[in-house]
Amino acid sequence: MAFEEVSLSPLRCLICDCSTLKLVPGFEQLPRISSDCRPFAAGGKISVCLRCSLVQKIPDERWLAEISSIYKDYTAYSVGGGAEQLVMDPLTGQPRKRSEVLVNELDKLNILPQQLRALDVGCGHGVTLQAMADTFPYWHLFGHELDDTNRQQLESISGFEKLFTGGLNDIEGEFGWVSMIHSLEHFVAPLNALESLFNSIELQGHLFVEVCNLDENPFDLLVADHLTHFTPQTLAYAVAYAGFEVVSMETKWVKKELSMLATRTYRRPEVTSNCEGGSIALEAVTSKVRWLNSLISSAQKVASEPPAFGIFGTSIAGTWLGSILSDKVKFFVDEDPSRIGREFLGKPILGPDAIPIGANVYVALAPSLAEALVQRLSTANPNVRYLLPN
């Protein structure tokens, strides 16, 4: 994880540094979850900057202590036995590794040279670096992490040269490519992180950022160690504020995620805030928090009804809802072969074809995904009652 200790004023915006944060009511009542899919207690705070619209948690002493406890024994992809999470390929509709989908989509842009120095920030076990090595065999690969726990695994990747640990300012040399795959939202000082990377990227070099899309995925608010929550507008604003020029912002490469490509140019772009947008953002996030609270009530009611009750999904939303409903959940359902047959929260993970006849299955996915999935699975197995979050 890309957590970095810095001194911050917890009541100022993490990007525009204005004291225009407004707390969202009702969030403190919601149980939370860690980004490595472990239940986490309620009691968080979330706010919206009325100047730049960025949705952000409050990095006070309590929050810093909470994320330290999460990262102390952090285990990525634990549900799948260490296997990278699968996503739906936008072209084929088949499940594939997220890293492969992203690198393949980037390759299609035809802007990346056959040789360059590439740095992956928050590289973890090296899944993105491996995808880079497979697609760009002549790239010189580097990684950054908090510590060297995964050094041996990283060094087994073809083309890998060095792992940097510690602060981003300690990274040596310049790079033609820097990626942040689900790491920017973990930084305690995201603007400082982006500005540090600006100095590490050569002129005309690229920054690639992958984060959750809050517009499509309200469950991201529940992740205790995600400090920032981005929409296309606020992510573009953040990277431009750090000096980058946004080249593209894709929302379809990976569903409910943002894939942003930016470049370091000769001149820093001018950045302006839309103050009216802050009020709209506050209203939207407040509505999402109300929806999450009401979802708990509706799921509890359905889970109490016969016959057997299960939850579709074993990632963030499924873990969150499963931990709340506890013994009312008899099984989980997933389409990922690396997860089927395992146990999760003490319950078996079934494939869709193994769901008991007549069972109720609550689809714990972002609304943008849940409806399409229910239509597909209901056609394949009409003897199961799939329930949409509402």
MARZA-329802 format. One record per residue: residue in three letters; x, y, z of N, C-alpha, C in turn. Coordinates in pm, whole numbers, padded with zeros to 5 digits, always signed. Example, Ala and Ser with C-alpha at 12.3 -4.5 7.8 and 13.67 -1.06 7.14 Angstrom:
2
Ala+01319-00569+00780+01230-00450+00780+01320-00330+00780
Ser+01285-00225+00708+01367-00106+00714+01290+00003+00787
***
This chain:
390
Met+00083-00119+00000+00000+00000+00000+00087+00125+00000
Ala+00034+00232-00056+00111+00353-00076+00085+00457+00033
Phe+00075+00413+00157+00050+00504+00269+00179+00574+00309
Glu+00171+00705+00327+00288+00786+00359+00251+00882+00470
Glu+00326+00882+00580+00295+00970+00692+00341+01113+00663
Val+00250+01208+00673+00283+01350+00656+00202+01429+00758
Ser+00240+01554+00775+00166+01641+00866+00062+01719+00787
Leu-00064+01708+00826-00173+01773+00754-00266+01844+00850
Ser-00332+01947+00800-00445+02005+00872-00569+01928+00832
Pro-00635+01858+00924-00745+01769+00887-00872+01840+00843
Leu-00876+01973+00852-00998+02045+00818-00985+02127+00689
Arg-00883+02097+00609-00863+02165+00482-00867+02063+00369
Cys-00912+02107+00253-00923+02017+00139-00787+01961+00101
Leu-00784+01833+00068-00659+01764+00037-00605+01800-00101
Ile-00683+01869-00183-00634+01911-00314-00621+02064-00322
Cys-00731+02136-00303-00725+02282-00321-00685+02357-00194
Asp-00674+02286-00080-00625+02341+00047-00717+02449+00104
Cys-00843+02448+00065-00936+02546+00120-01010+02489+00242
Ser-01050+02578+00332-01123+02536+00451-01272+02538+00422
Thr-01310+02465+00318-01449+02465+00272-01508+02324+00276
Leu-01470+02246+00376-01519+02109+00386-01652+02106+00461
Lys-01744+02025+00410-01875+02007+00473-01896+01860+00501
Leu-01917+01824+00629-01938+01685+00665-02072+01634+00613
Val-02071+01506+00574-02191+01441+00523-02261+01370+00639
Pro-02385+01407+00671-02454+01345+00785-02492+01200+00756
Gly-02490+01118+00861-02533+00979+00851-02423+00881+00819
Phe-02308+00930+00773-02201+00837+00736-02143+00766+00859
Glu-02138+00838+00971-02079+00780+01091-02155+00658+01141
Gln-02278+00636+01096-02357+00521+01138-02324+00394+01059
Leu-02259+00409+00946-02238+00296+00856-02118+00212+00898
Pro-02137+00081+00911-02020-00006+00924-01932+00011+00800
Arg-01803-00010+00815-01711+00009+00704-01640-00122+00670
Ile-01546-00111+00576-01472-00228+00531-01333-00182+00488
Ser-01233-00267+00500-01100-00232+00452-01087-00268+00305
Ser-00990-00210+00238-00975-00235+00095-00927-00377+00064
Asp-00879-00449+00165-00847-00592+00144-00960-00681+00196
Cys-01081-00624+00198-01205-00700+00223-01211-00762+00362
Arg-01195-00677+00463-01217-00719+00602-01316-00623+00666
Pro-01414-00674+00740-01511-00586+00805-01441-00486+00897
Phe-01496-00365+00903-01437-00259+00985-01550-00183+01053
Ala-01525-00134+01172-01629-00073+01255-01680+00057+01197
Ala-01801+00095+01237-01859+00225+01202-01786+00335+01277
Gly-01818+00459+01243-01760+00572+01315-01676+00664+01230
Gly-01679+00648+01098-01597+00732+01012-01659+00868+00986
Lys-01580+00955+00924-01627+01087+00883-01595+01106+00735
Ile-01688+01164+00662-01662+01193+00521-01715+01333+00491
Ser-01646+01401+00399-01680+01540+00371-01670+01567+00222
Val-01722+01683+00184-01714+01731+00046-01659+01873+00049
Cys-01562+01900-00039-01510+02036-00051-01607+02117-00137
Leu-01660+02223-00080-01757+02305-00152-01691+02388-00262
Arg-01558+02394-00263-01490+02470-00368-01457+02383-00490
Cys-01394+02266-00467-01351+02184-00580-01430+02054-00595
Ser-01521+02026-00503-01614+01911-00508-01551+01778-00470
Leu-01424+01775-00428-01361+01649-00393-01425+01587-00269
Val-01462+01461-00279-01515+01385-00166-01397+01324-00093
Gln-01391+01342+00037-01271+01301+00113-01306+01272+00258
Lys-01235+01177+00314-01247+01153+00457-01160+01254+00531
Ile-01170+01255+00663-01097+01351+00745-00975+01280+00805
Pro-00853+01316+00763-00734+01245+00812-00690+01293+00950
Asp-00779+01277+01048-00745+01316+01185-00671+01201+01253
Glu-00642+01217+01380-00563+01115+01452-00634+00980+01454
Arg-00765+00982+01469-00838+00856+01472-00827+00782+01339
Trp-00845+00855+01229-00838+00791+01097-00698+00737+01072
Leu-00596+00813+01107-00458+00766+01087-00431+00639+01167
Ala-00485+00633+01288-00468+00512+01369-00542+00394+01307
Glu-00660+00422+01251-00738+00315+01189-00666+00256+01068
Ile-00614+00342+00981-00550+00286+00862-00417+00219+00896
Ser-00351+00265+01001-00229+00196+01045-00261+00054+01088
Ser-00375+00036+01155-00414-00098+01197-00450-00186+01077
Ile-00507-00124+00973-00540-00200+00851-00415-00245+00778
Tyr-00319-00154+00762-00199-00185+00685-00101-00274+00760
Lys-00122-00287+00890-00031-00368+00970-00026-00512+00922
Asp-00140-00567+00880-00143-00704+00828-00226-00711+00700
Tyr-00200-00618+00610-00274-00605+00485-00245-00724+00394
Thr-00352-00782+00336-00337-00895+00244-00426-00872+00123
Ala-00363-00837+00011-00439-00813-00111-00487-00945-00172
Tyr-00607-00944-00230-00665-01058-00302-00672-01185-00216
Ser-00696-01167-00086-00698-01283+00003-00812-01379-00028
Val-00927-01325-00075-01043-01411-00102-01013-01511-00212
Gly-00935-01468-00310-00900-01555-00423-00771-01629-00404
Gly-00723-01638-00279-00599-01710-00255-00477-01641-00314
Gly-00483-01507-00327-00372-01432-00383-00386-01403-00531
Ala-00485-01465-00597-00505-01441-00740-00566-01303-00762
Glu-00518-01231-00863-00568-01097-00893-00717-01100-00924
Gln-00787-00996-00881-00930-00986-00906-00959-00981-01056
Leu-01063-01051-01098-01103-01050-01238-01208-00943-01262
Val-01204-00884-01380-01303-00787-01423-01355-00831-01560
Met-01462-00771-01603-01518-00807-01733-01447-00730-01844
Asp-01393-00801-01940-01329-00738-02054-01434-00660-02132
Pro-01411-00529-02159-01513-00449-02227-01542-00494-02370
Leu-01448-00567-02431-01466-00611-02569-01534-00747-02577
Thr-01485-00844-02498-01536-00981-02507-01646-01011-02407
Gly-01654-00933-02297-01752-00962-02194-01712-01077-02104
Gln-01590-01127-02121-01541-01239-02042-01452-01189-01928
Pro-01447-01264-01816-01362-01222-01704-01214-01232-01737
Arg-01141-01125-01705-00996-01122-01725-00933-01046-01609
Lys-00802-01061-01593-00731-00985-01492-00737-00836-01525
Arg-00763-00755-01422-00773-00611-01443-00646-00556-01508
Ser-00529-00599-01460-00404-00546-01512-00388-00573-01661
Glu-00430-00691-01706-00421-00725-01848-00514-00638-01931
Val-00635-00616-01882-00731-00532-01954-00676-00392-01970
Leu-00623-00334-01862-00574-00196-01866-00455-00181-01960
Val-00358-00271-01948-00239-00261-02033-00275-00282-02179
Asn-00365-00373-02207-00407-00394-02346-00479-00272-02402
Glu-00564-00208-02322-00633-00088-02368-00534+00026-02393
Leu-00435+00038-02306-00334+00141-02324-00251+00115-02450
Asp-00222-00010-02476-00145-00045-02595-00219-00004-02723
Lys-00352-00014-02719-00432+00021-02837-00424+00169-02873
Leu-00383+00253-02777-00375+00396-02804-00260+00431-02898
Asn-00164+00339-02910-00050+00357-03001+00031+00483-02972
Ile+00046+00514-02844+00126+00630-02807+00248+00591-02724
Leu+00259+00465-02687+00366+00421-02599+00481+00362-02679
Pro+00603+00408-02656+00719+00356-02728+00753+00214-02683
Gln+00834+00147-02762+00874+00011-02731+00975+00006-02616
Gln+01043+00117-02592+01140+00121-02482+01118+00247-02399
Leu+01112+00230-02268+01110+00342-02174+01130+00291-02033
Arg+01147+00383-01939+01155+00350-01797+01016+00370-01738
Ala+00961+00265-01677+00824+00268-01624+00825+00240-01475
Leu+00749+00320-01401+00738+00306-01256+00594+00281-01218
Asp+00569+00177-01138+00435+00148-01087+00433+00180-00938
Val+00354+00280-00898+00348+00325-00759+00239+00248-00687
Gly+00275+00187-00573+00184+00097-00504+00178-00035-00577
Cys+00295-00088-00614+00303-00203-00705+00260-00335-00643
Gly+00256-00345-00510+00210-00468-00445+00288-00590-00488
His+00215-00693-00530+00278-00818-00575+00332-00809-00717
Gly+00305-00699-00786+00360-00682-00920+00270-00724-01034
Val+00138-00730-01011+00049-00778-01118+00049-00683-01238
Thr+00053-00552-01212+00058-00456-01323+00193-00460-01393
Leu+00300-00471-01316+00433-00481-01375+00446-00606-01462
Gln+00385-00716-01418+00389-00838-01499+00315-00819-01630
Ala+00200-00752-01626+00125-00725-01748+00204-00635-01842
Met+00277-00538-01785+00363-00453-01867+00474-00535-01932
Ala+00535-00623-01855+00643-00705-01909+00595-00794-02022
Asp+00472-00844-02011+00417-00932-02114+00389-00855-02243
Thr+00344-00730-02230+00305-00652-02348+00419-00569-02404
Phe+00506-00520-02314+00619-00435-02355+00750-00497-02305
Pro+00800-00598-02372+00914-00674-02322+01044-00595-02312
Tyr+01051-00477-02374+01176-00399-02371+01168-00283-02273
Trp+01061-00273-02197+01053-00169-02096+01143-00201-01978
His+01198-00096-01916+01274-00109-01792+01178-00079-01677
Leu+01154-00177-01593+01045-00169-01495+01095-00140-01354
Phe+01021-00053-01285+01054-00016-01147+00923-00015-01067
Gly+00935-00036-00937+00818-00035-00851+00840+00051-00727
His+00731+00092-00664+00737+00165-00538+00637+00105-00441
Glu+00681+00083-00319+00595+00032-00213+00644+00082-00078
Leu+00565+00055+00025+00602+00096+00160+00725+00023+00211
Asp+00735-00106+00176+00847-00186+00223+00885-00285+00114
Asp+00981-00371+00145+01032-00465+00044+00980-00607+00063
Thr+00861-00620+00123+00804-00753+00148+00795-00836+00021
Asn+00761-00774-00091+00740-00847-00216+00859-00838-00311
Arg+00973-00799-00260+01090-00778-00347+01124-00902-00429
Gln+01128-01019-00365+01167-01140-00436+01071-01171-00551
Gln+00942-01154-00525+00843-01179-00630+00857-01078-00744
Leu+00883-00953-00710+00900-00850-00812+01024-00875-00897
Glu+01130-00919-00834+01255-00943-00907+01246-01060-01003
Ser+01142-01142-00991+01123-01254-01084+01057-01209-01214
Ile+01009-01083-01219+00943-01030-01339+01048-00988-01441
Ser+01034-01032-01563+01128-00997-01669+01131-00846-01689
Gly+01251-00789-01691+01266-00645-01712+01262-00562-01585
Phe+01233-00625-01470+01227-00549-01345+01368-00515-01299
Glu+01386-00387-01258+01520-00342-01222+01534-00301-01076
Lys+01432-00231-01020+01451-00181-00884+01319-00154-00816
Leu+01315-00181-00685+01201-00146-00600+01241-00029-00511
Phe+01166+00080-00518+01187+00194-00430+01092+00181-00311
Thr+01144+00211-00192+01060+00212-00072+01076+00348-00004
Gly+00978+00379+00082+00983+00507+00151+00906+00614+00077
Gly+00951+00738+00089+00880+00851+00030+00897+00862-00120
Leu+00799+00924-00186+00807+00941-00330+00921+01036-00369
Asn+00957+01128-00282+01067+01220-00312+01202+01151-00315
Asp+01207+01028-00264+01334+00954-00262+01354+00872-00389
Ile+01256+00870-00478+01269+00794-00602+01373+00860-00692
Glu+01463+00780-00746+01574+00831-00825+01545+00821-00974
Gly+01589+00924-01048+01580+00921-01194+01446+00970-01245
Glu+01434+00977-01378+01311+01017-01444+01252+00900-01521
Phe+01120+00907-01542+01049+00797-01605+00961+00851-01717
Gly+00946+00769-01820+00856+00805-01927+00713+00763-01899
Trp+00697+00680-01796+00565+00626-01761+00558+00603-01611
Val+00453+00655-01548+00425+00627-01407+00279+00587-01395
Ser+00254+00475-01329+00116+00429-01308+00084+00423-01160
Met-00043+00451-01130-00097+00441-00994-00228+00364-01006
Ile-00222+00234-00986-00340+00149-01000-00401+00128-00862
His-00508+00199-00834-00574+00192-00704-00476+00220-00589
Ser-00397+00324-00606-00307+00365-00498-00324+00512-00460
Leu-00365+00598-00554-00378+00741-00523-00473+00765-00407
Glu-00583+00687-00401-00684+00709-00297-00634+00673-00157
His-00518+00607-00149-00462+00569-00019-00366+00675+00037
Phe-00319+00767-00046-00220+00863+00000-00283+00965+00094
Val-00215+00988+00207-00263+01085+00304-00255+01227+00248
Ala-00158+01252+00160-00144+01382+00096-00142+01361-00055
Pro-00260+01344-00116-00263+01309-00259-00202+01415-00350
Leu-00220+01544-00317-00160+01648-00401-00008+01642-00393
Asn+00046+01623-00273+00191+01609-00258+00243+01491-00339
Ala+00167+01381-00339+00208+01262-00413+00213+01291-00563
Leu+00108+01356-00614+00104+01387-00757+00215+01485-00796
Glu+00242+01584-00712+00347+01680-00742+00484+01615-00737
Ser+00504+01521-00646+00631+01448-00641+00652+01367-00768
Leu+00545+01303-00814+00555+01223-00936+00572+01311-01059
Phe+00515+01431-01056+00537+01526-01166+00686+01549-01186
Asn+00760+01560-01077+00904+01583-01084+00982+01459-01127
Ser+00917+01342-01119+00983+01216-01158+00953+01176-01302
Ile+00863+01248-01366+00824+01214-01503+00893+01307-01601
Glu+00954+01249-01703+01024+01329-01803+00924+01408-01887
Leu+00973+01512-01952+00888+01595-02037+00823+01509-02145
Gln+00694+01525-02162+00611+01446-02254+00588+01302-02203
Gly+00633+01273-02081+00605+01144-02021+00462+01137-01971
His+00416+01018-01935+00275+00997-01901+00255+00950-01757
Leu+00144+00995-01700+00093+00946-01572-00039+00875-01600
Phe-00052+00753-01547-00177+00679-01561-00232+00649-01423
Val-00359+00686-01401-00423+00666-01270-00551+00585-01288
Glu-00565+00482-01207-00686+00400-01203-00745+00409-01062
Val-00869+00453-01052-00937+00463-00922-01083+00424-00940
Cys-01152+00406-00830-01296+00381-00836-01369+00506-00884
Asn-01478+00485-00953-01561+00594-01003-01679+00612-00907
Leu-01673+00714-00825-01777+00735-00723-01913+00757-00787
Asp-01916+00812-00907-02044+00833-00975-02119+00702-00994
Glu-02047+00592-01012-02109+00463-01039-02100+00364-00923
Asn-02019+00394-00823-01998+00295-00717-02004+00358-00578
Pro-02122+00368-00519-02134+00427-00385-02065+00346-00276
Phe-02042+00215-00302-01978+00132-00200-01834+00175-00171
Asp-01773+00250-00263-01636+00296-00239-01627+00386-00116
Leu-01736+00455-00084-01736+00541+00035-01708+00462+00162
Leu-01742+00334+00162-01733+00251+00282-01592+00201+00311
Val-01501+00215+00215-01366+00162+00232-01289+00253+00327
Ala-01260+00202+00445-01206+00285+00553-01072+00348+00516
Asp-00987+00277+00441-00854+00328+00410-00847+00400+00276
His-00961+00424+00211-00966+00513+00096-00994+00654+00147
Leu-00895+00739+00136-00909+00875+00188-00984+00965+00090
Thr-00960+00948-00039-01023+01030-00141-01111+00944-00230
His-01218+01003-00281-01315+00933-00366-01343+01022-00487
Phe-01311+00970-00605-01307+01055-00723-01423+01032-00819
Thr-01461+01140-00884-01546+01137-01003-01456+01177-01120
Pro-01503+01164-01245-01419+01209-01356-01376+01356-01341
Gln-01466+01440-01292-01436+01582-01280-01331+01609-01172
Thr-01344+01546-01056-01251+01576-00948-01114+01511-00970
Leu-01109+01397-01037-00980+01338-01069-00906+01426-01170
Ala-00977+01472-01273-00915+01562-01371-00865+01689-01304
Tyr-00945+01742-01211-00905+01863-01140-00779+01839-01058
Ala-00771+01726-00988-00657+01697-00900-00527+01687-00979
Val-00528+01614-01089-00403+01596-01164-00364+01725-01236
Ala-00463+01803-01281-00432+01932-01343-00376+02029-01239
Tyr-00429+02025-01118-00381+02110-01010-00234+02080-00979
Ala-00194+01953-01000-00055+01912-00976+00035+01943-01096
Gly-00022+01991-01208+00059+02032-01321+00047+01949-01446
Phe-00032+01843-01443-00045+01755-01559-00156+01802-01652
Glu-00145+01763-01777-00251+01785-01874-00322+01653-01901
Val-00452+01649-01878-00528+01526-01897-00541+01496-02046
Val-00505+01373-02084-00514+01330-02223-00646+01258-02247
Ser-00683+01169-02155-00809+01095-02171-00860+01052-02035
Met-00993+01037-02027-01059+00988-01906-01161+00884-01950
Glu-01129+00757-01927-01215+00648-01972-01296+00592-01855
Thr-01422+00561-01881-01508+00503-01779-01555+00362-01816
Lys-01514+00312-01933-01563+00183-01981-01456+00075-01988
Trp-01330+00111-01967-01226+00008-01972-01251-00096-01863
Val-01277-00049-01742-01318-00135-01631-01443-00073-01572
Lys-01551-00148-01565-01677-00093-01516-01662-00041-01373
Lys-01727+00070-01346-01730+00143-01221-01592+00194-01176
Glu-01500+00206-01272-01368+00260-01243-01332+00370-01343
Leu-01239+00456-01303-01187+00562-01389-01046+00526-01434
Ser-01021+00540-01563-00888+00515-01620-00842+00646-01683
Met-00753+00716-01615-00712+00849-01659-00567+00851-01706
Leu-00543+00908-01822-00410+00924-01877-00379+01073-01885
Ala-00264+01114-01832-00221+01254-01835-00076+01260-01877
Thr-00031+01379-01914+00107+01396-01957+00168+01519-01892
Arg+00300+01517-01881+00373+01635-01833+00414+01716-01955
Thr+00363+01836-01965+00388+01920-02082+00480+02037-02046
Tyr+00499+02127-02142+00587+02241-02121+00528+02343-02024
Arg+00395+02355-02025+00330+02457-01943+00224+02394-01852
Arg+00220+02440-01728+00119+02391-01636-00017+02447-01678
Pro-00120+02363-01681-00253+02411-01722-00314+02502-01617
Glu-00399+02593-01662-00473+02678-01569-00591+02598-01513
Val-00610+02609-01383-00715+02531-01316-00810+02624-01245
Thr-00937+02607-01269-01039+02686-01200-01138+02593-01131
Ser-01197+02641-01022-01294+02561-00947-01435+02603-00982
Asn-01525+02506-00974-01667+02532-00994-01735+02526-00858
Cys-01750+02643-00795-01804+02645-00659-01948+02593-00652
Glu-02025+02617-00758-02161+02565-00760-02161+02413-00761
Gly-02056+02353-00821-02047+02208-00827-02030+02145-00690
Gly-01971+02219-00594-01952+02166-00460-02083+02134-00391
Ser-02179+02221-00405-02310+02197-00344-02381+02078-00409
Ile-02365+02068-00541-02425+01953-00611-02359+01823-00566
Ala-02226+01826-00551-02153+01707-00506-02195+01667-00365
Leu-02213+01765-00279-02256+01737-00141-02393+01669-00141
Glu-02483+01721-00221-02617+01662-00229-02610+01519-00282
Ala-02524+01495-00382-02512+01361-00441-02455+01261-00341
Val-02352+01301-00267-02291+01209-00171-02385+01186-00053
Thr-02455+01289-00009-02553+01271+00098-02659+01170+00057
Ser-02702+01176-00068-02799+01080-00121-02742+00939-00122
Lys-02614+00924-00158-02550+00792-00158-02542+00734-00017
Val-02512+00819+00080-02505+00772+00220-02643+00728+00267
Arg-02746+00803+00233-02882+00762+00269-02915+00627+00205
Trp-02877+00610+00080-02904+00485+00008-02835+00368+00076
Leu-02712+00385+00117-02638+00277+00184-02704+00240+00317
Asn-02749+00340+00391-02819+00311+00518-02951+00239+00493
Ser-03024+00279+00390-03152+00213+00362-03131+00073+00305
Leu-03019+00054+00234-02989-00078+00179-02975-00182+00291
Ile-02915-00142+00401-02899-00234+00514-03036-00280+00563
Ser-03128-00186+00578-03262-00219+00628-03335-00312+00533
Ser-03329-00283+00403-03401-00366+00306-03340-00505+00296
Ala-03207-00515+00303-03143-00646+00296-03173-00729+00420
Gln-03175-00665+00537-03207-00737+00661-03348-00796+00655
Lys-03441-00721+00597-03578-00769+00587-03587-00891+00496
Val-03523-00884+00380-03528-00997+00285-03455-01118+00342
Ala-03344-01094+00410-03265-01206+00464-03340-01283+00571
Ser-03439-01220+00633-03516-01287+00738-03628-01375+00682
Glu-03653-01363+00551-03759-01440+00489-03705-01573+00436
Pro-03787-01681+00442-03745-01806+00381-03753-01793+00229
Pro-03683-01877+00153-03596-01988+00195-03452-01940+00218
Ala-03354-02018+00173-03213-01985+00196-03177-01850+00133
Phe-03090-01775+00202-03051-01643+00157-02901-01640+00131
Gly-02862-01589+00014-02721-01576-00019-02690-01438-00074
Ile-02562-01408-00087-02516-01279-00139-02427-01303-00259
Phe-02457-01233-00369-02372-01240-00486-02260-01137-00471
Gly-02136-01184-00477-02020-01096-00467-01940-01122-00342
Thr-01808-01130-00359-01719-01154-00244-01609-01048-00239
Ser-01639-00931-00295-01543-00821-00286-01594-00719-00185
Ile-01574-00591-00211-01605-00488-00112-01750-00491-00067
Ala-01845-00479-00160-01986-00471-00122-02036-00600-00059
Gly-01998-00714-00117-02043-00842-00063-01991-00867+00078
Thr-01864-00833+00101-01806-00849+00235-01876-00759+00335
Trp-01897-00635+00295-01962-00537+00384-02101-00585+00424
Leu-02182-00622+00326-02319-00663+00357-02321-00798+00429
Gly-02232-00890+00388-02228-01021+00453-02191-01013+00599
Ser-02100-00922+00633-02060-00908+00774-02172-00846+00857
Ile-02255-00761+00794-02367-00700+00866-02478-00802+00891
Leu-02510-00882+00789-02620-00979+00800-02577-01107+00872
Ser-02449-01135+00873-02390-01243+00953-02457-01377+00931
Asp-02518-01435+01036-02572-01571+01030-02692-01585+00937
Lys-02752-01475+00896-02863-01483+00802-02817-01526+00663
Val-02689-01507+00635-02632-01544+00507-02590-01691+00511
Lys-02641-01772+00418-02608-01914+00415-02497-01947+00315
Phe-02478-01860+00215-02374-01885+00114-02346-01756+00038
Phe-02234-01753-00031-02199-01646-00123-02194-01703-00264
Val-02210-01615-00362-02206-01655-00503-02104-01569-00575
Asp-02023-01632-00659-01925-01558-00738-01902-01630-00869
Glu-01863-01555-00972-01832-01614-01102-01682-01632-01123
Asp-01602-01585-01030-01456-01597-01040-01413-01738-01003
Pro-01355-01815-01096-01315-01954-01067-01217-01966-00951
Ser-01135-01861-00928-01038-01868-00818-01104-01855-00682
Arg-01231-01816-00679-01301-01799-00552-01404-01909-00526
Ile-01461-01964-00632-01563-02069-00617-01502-02190-00546
Gly-01575-02243-00449-01528-02359-00374-01456-02324-00245
Arg-01421-02198-00227-01357-02155-00103-01462-02118+00001
Glu-01415-02089+00121-01503-02037+00226-01477-01889+00242
Phe-01583-01814+00272-01572-01670+00289-01663-01629+00404
Leu-01604-01563+00504-01679-01526+00625-01749-01648+00684
Gly-01684-01764+00672-01737-01887+00728-01847-01952+00647
Lys-01872-01903+00525-01979-01958+00440-01918-02001+00306
Pro-01977-02101+00240-01922-02148+00112-01947-02048+00000
Ile-01853-02044-00096-01870-01963-00216-01913-02057-00329
Leu-02032-02032-00383-02088-02116-00487-02077-02047-00623
Gly-02072-02128-00728-02090-02076-00862-02238-02058-00889
Pro-02276-01976-00986-02419-01952-01013-02498-02080-01041
Asp-02434-02181-01098-02506-02304-01130-02527-02394-01009
Ala-02468-02358-00894-02482-02440-00774-02574-02379-00669
Ile-02642-02271-00703-02732-02207-00608-02854-02296-00583
Pro-02892-02317-00458-03010-02401-00428-03135-02348-00497
Ile-03217-02437-00545-03342-02399-00612-03431-02320-00515
Gly-03485-02210-00562-03574-02128-00482-03508-02030-00389
Ala-03374-02028-00387-03303-01941-00294-03317-01794-00333
Asn-03305-01707-00233-03297-01562-00255-03150-01521-00258
Val-03110-01451-00362-02970-01406-00373-02969-01255-00389
Tyr-02911-01188-00292-02901-01043-00295-02775-01005-00371
Val-02789-00924-00475-02676-00888-00561-02608-00764-00504
Ala-02500-00787-00430-02427-00678-00365-02321-00623-00460
Leu-02369-00549-00557-02281-00485-00655-02328-00342-00676
Ala-02240-00261-00737-02281-00126-00773-02404-00132-00861
Pro-02498-00040-00843-02623-00044-00920-02601-00053-01071
Ser-02495+00008-01121-02469+00006-01265-02437-00134-01315
Leu-02389-00220-01227-02357-00358-01265-02467-00456-01228
Ala-02536-00428-01118-02629-00526-01063-02744-00558-01158
Glu-02802-00457-01219-02920-00479-01303-02888-00567-01424
Ala-02777-00538-01492-02738-00617-01609-02706-00760-01570
Leu-02642-00778-01454-02608-00913-01410-02733-00993-01377
Val-02829-00930-01310-02952-01001-01275-03027-01044-01400
Gln-03032-00961-01499-03099-00999-01624-03032-01120-01687
Arg-02900-01122-01685-02828-01234-01746-02845-01363-01666
Leu-02828-01356-01534-02834-01477-01452-02977-01529-01437
Ser-03075-01441-01435-03214-01486-01423-03256-01567-01544
Thr-03206-01530-01660-03235-01605-01781-03173-01744-01775
Ala-03050-01752-01721-02980-01880-01714-03035-01970-01605
Asn-03087-01912-01496-03137-01993-01385-03263-01928-01328
Pro-03378-01953-01389-03503-01890-01345-03555-01940-01211
Asn-03494-02044-01156-03539-02100-01029-03476-02030-00908
Val-03397-01925-00934-03335-01847-00826-03394-01706-00831
Arg-03422-01650-00715-03474-01514-00707-03358-01418-00677
Tyr-03316-01344-00780-03210-01245-00762-03271-01111-00723
Leu-03214-01049-00622-03267-00925-00566-03171-00811-00588
Leu-03221-00703-00644-03140-00584-00669-03131-00497-00544
Pro-03016-00433-00522-03008-00338-00410-03096-00218-00439
Asn-03174-00176-00340-03263-00063-00361-03277+00021-00235
***
